């Protein structure tokens, strides 16, 4: 029996999972670490925290599983996208890492768009300049911390810093590279034109690999620290979204991922690098060679429901505590008492701005259509419907670009509720499939490790062998039609209030 380890370097913690070759999780450990916010809109972390969490979580899964280190065939790495780790000539950290959800770089995004041109940037990088991406952070460092910029010799991403500590090799794979905005996504390589125009030395950028390529091996020093065997292969791995898609078998054209967690993601593989000319959706390299994916992001998906739970649903939370029931289950049961469309009530889930399709950090949420007849059941159903309408916005972009949609595989909080799965089927107008297990990006990283070390022949073959759909939810034709009408109303609302949202947002900020 072969064993594989997947490591996911996330924002709240690092999760390490040990799997057998049949895809069974034998042991799991998550080590959390702090998120630092030294200024409003800034989010930073100390890369040393990622490393210590990686060491401790590897130690934990080896101890829990009892698997001999010599039987671990390989490791795969997943990690939060878009972060910036700046290293000096001795590979020492220059300053705290700037994360994907840091918003300090609005001016730098405007600078990048001006210097390169909006259309040319989308042609080269397949994405517009957004504050979350890596390139604006590097430009910010050059503008605001020139001494640190001068000290820098390497720019890498969170999981790739951990890889360096594991193997002594500086490397990056294409799915994470594609999210830097310094990347020629169509050709799966660094964009010299972007790097030169932004004044970022190409020598800073790590050597590139595909996700299943072996990029290094565990050093003797790390073996002593972790309990792993020296020489254990470490593969490229992938960005967290690419790994999440891999872990659900969304690795062929026609299968689409609908992931509803704090944010919401629609991810659709494509055999060719399809790019939205308006830059509403992202195009990145997938973990499978010669495969790309389109991705739309809803910033406050599950977060909107959490907001409702924490701020409005006092009685539902109390009921849950009294009966030992998850408050989210109480809320979804309540939502079922309301009819389709919540009696003309629509919720806009733009509680933290919106990425797809609005690209608007000043977008704000709200209930539209509220009357004296509306009760809690209508409000919570409207929240669930509004989140799902927002997800459909991304799905419609995928459809408009001609990418096949045969099946949507649901994961995250939106997959746990039968009601919400049916809601997705009816609003999306297509079948929703759910899998037997959901181990997240760490599972996808482990699959990549298995391919890279010869345990599996390819990622699609591995996914078909070890993943199985356990339930399919079909759309109801009558509800599909009703929701089509409501979706058209939803889609038309924000343009009419955009100016007011911007005014209010800037007024509060001032």
C-alpha positions, -999 to +999 in steps of 0.1 A: +000+000+000+013+034-010+007+065+012+006+101+002+006+134+021-012+166+011-003+199+028-026+230+024-010+262+036-041+282+042-049+316+056-061+305+091-038+275+094-019+247+077-038+214+072-018+182+066-036+150+056-022+115+051-041+093+026-037+058+013-037+052-024-074+044-024-081+080-013-089+073+023-078+099+049-060+081+076-049+111+097-053+148+096-039+177+116-045+215+114-022+240+131-035+275+132-015+308+132-023+345+135-033+369+108-018+404+113-036+436+103-011+464+110-033+490+091-069+491+078-071+469+047-037+452+053-034+415+059+000+399+066+015+367+080+050+356+091+062+328+068+079+312+098+045+305+112+036+285+080+068+265+084+063+257+121+027+247+114+039+224+085+065+207+107+040+201+136+012+189+113+035+164+095+047+151+129+010+148+140-002+128+110+027+104+111+021+098+147-017+094+144-015+071+114+014+049+125+024+047+089+062+041+085+079+071+070+095+050+043+060+041+030+051+077+022+057+079-015+054+116-019+041+150-007+020+176-026+015+212-016-015+234-019-017+270-007-034+303-005-031+321-039-017+355-048+004+361-016+038+378-018+069+364+000+100+386-005+133+369+001+169+383+001+200+368-014+203+343+014+166+334+011+158+351+043+124+368+046+126+406+039+093+416+054+060+399+064+041+382+036+013+403+020-018+381+015-044+375-011-071+395+009-049+426+014-064+456-002-036+482+001-027+482-036-056+500-053-033+527-065-008+501-078-035+483-097-043+516-115-006+521-122-003+486-137-034+491-158-021+525-170+015+512-177+005+480-196-030+489-208-061+472-197-067+452-230-030+442-233-029+431-197-058+408-202-042+395-234-010+387-216-021+377-181-057+367-189-068+387-159-073+424-149-052+441-121-069+435-088-057+442-053-055+405-044-029+396-070+008+394-065+021+419-090+005+450-073+021+439-041+055+439-057+049+473-072+037+486-038+070+474-023+089+493-050+069+524-043+064+523-006+094+503+008+122+509-017+149+496+007+131+463+010+126+462-027+164+466-032+171+438-007+148+414-025+162+387-048+133+362-049+095+366-051+075+335-043+041+323-030+032+309+004+033+272-004+065+276-024+082+291+006+073+260+025+085+239-004+119+257-001+121+249+036+112+213+029+136+207+000+161+236-003+147+241-039+131+273-050+103+263-074+068+273-085+042+255-105+020+270-132-015+270-114-002+293-087+021+312-111-010+320-131-024+340-102+005+364-098-005+387-128+032+383-138+023+353-159+016+345-196-013+322-187-019+310-223+017+298-227+022+287-190+053+308-185+065+341-170+056+372-190+088+391-197+068+420-211+048+425-178+079+420-156+100+445-176+073+471-178+067+469-140+104+469-132+104+435-115+135+415-123+128+382-141+156+367-120+134+370-090+109+345-103+113+308-094+117+280-120+084+268-132+070+232-131+037+215-138+017+204-108+027+168-109+064+174-115+088+164-088+105+197-077+127+184-049+131+159-021+129+161+017+163+171+031+181+152+059+176+181+082+138+182+076+136+144+079+150+148+115+125+175+122+094+159+109+099+122+109+097+119+071+123+099+052+151+119+036+147+118-002+109+117-002+097+134-034+078+167-032+058+176-063+047+210-076+012+209-061-012+237-069-031+268-060-058+261-035-086+264-061-068+241-085-062+216-057-098+219-046-110+212-081-086+182-084-099+168-051-134+168-065-126+154-099-132+187-117-103+180-140-120+175-174-140+199-195-177+196-188-174+192-150-178+224-131-171+231-094-195+251-072-178+257-039-196+277-013-176+285+018-168+319+032-165+330-005-181+313-034-163+298-064-174+286-098-146+268-116-149+254-151-120+235-168-113+243-205-091+226-230-081+260-244-073+292-224-107+310-227-104+346-215-133+369-207-125+400-227-142+422-200-120+407-172-151+397-152-139+361-146-104+348-141-085+324-163-058+303-147-037+272-155-051+240-141-032+212-124-035+190-155-010+198-183-027+215-212-058+223-192-070+257-180-099+269-160-123+299-158-131+310-123-157+334-109-155+345-072-183+357-050-166+374-021-194+370+005-212+337-002-213+317+030-201+349+048-235+364+040-253+335+057-230+338+086-237+375+089-274+367+089-269+341+116-248+363+138-267+396+134-303+388+128-310+351+137-310+354+175-340+332+180-327+305+155-294+304+173-311+301+207-333+273+192-302+255+180-285+258+214-316+245+232-320+215+209-284+208+201-289+216+164-266+234+142-280+269+137-274+267+100-297+236+099-324+256+117-321+284+092-323+262+061-354+245+075-369+279+081-361+289+046-381+260+032-413+275+047-410+304+023-420+301-014-397+304-044-386+341-047-393+348-010-425+366-020-407+392-041-377+397-018-342+397-033-309+399-013-277+413-028-248+396-011-222+423-017-212+427+020-175+431+013-177+444-023-178+420-052-154+405-075-173+385-102-188+400-123-188+435-108-151+440-100-163+466-075-148+470-040-175+496-032-205+474-040-228+470-010-255+445-001-291+449+008-327+435+007-347+448-022-385+444-023-390+443+015-426+447+027-445+445+059-456+409+049-420+396+050-409+375+080-377+357+090-384+327+068-385+351+038-354+369+048-332+338+052-345+322+020-337+355+002-301+353+015-297+318+002-313+326-031-292+358-034-259+340-028-269+314-054-279+341-079-244+356-074-229+322-082-250+320-113-235+353-125-202+334-128-218+304-144-234+326-171-200+340-180-187+305-185-217+297-207-212+329-227-176+318-236-187+285-249-172+263-222-192+230-217-212+225-186-224+189-183-224+185-145-219+208-115-201+193-085-210+210-052-187+213-022-185+233+009-214+245+030-236+247-001-233+210-006-241+199+030-278+210+028-302+190+006-323+222+003-293+243-008-283+217-033-318+217-048-317+255-048-284+254-068-299+229-093-330+251-098-312+284-101-283+271-122-307+250-143-285+219-143-277+187-123-258+190-090-236+161-080-220+155-046-192+133-036-187+108-008-160+128+009-147+163+009-111+167+021-105+200+004-073+211-013-050+188+007-066+159-011-060+174-045-024+180-036-020+143-025-034+131-058-008+153-076+019+137-054+006+103-064+008+110-101+042+125-097+056+094-080+039+069-102+012+057-079-014+069-105-011+072-142-027+107-145-048+131-125-081+123-144-075+086-141-067+089-104-099+110-098-121+085-117-106+056-097-109+070-062-138+095-064-175+086-067-206+106-069-230+096-041-260+118-049-274+137-079-299+165-076-320+172-107-335+207-114-373+210-112-384+225-146-412+247-130-388+262-104-361+267-130-385+289-150-396+308-118-359+314-109-350+325-144-375+353-140-362+362-105-326+360-117-332+386-144-345+410-118-316+402-095-291+408-123-307+442-132-306+456-097-271+467-089-265+490-119-293+512-106-278+516-071-241+515-080-237+552-077-254+553-043-233+524-030-201+542-040-212+574-023-221+556+009-189+535+009-167+565+004-186+586+030-181+559+056-144+556+047-139+593+051 
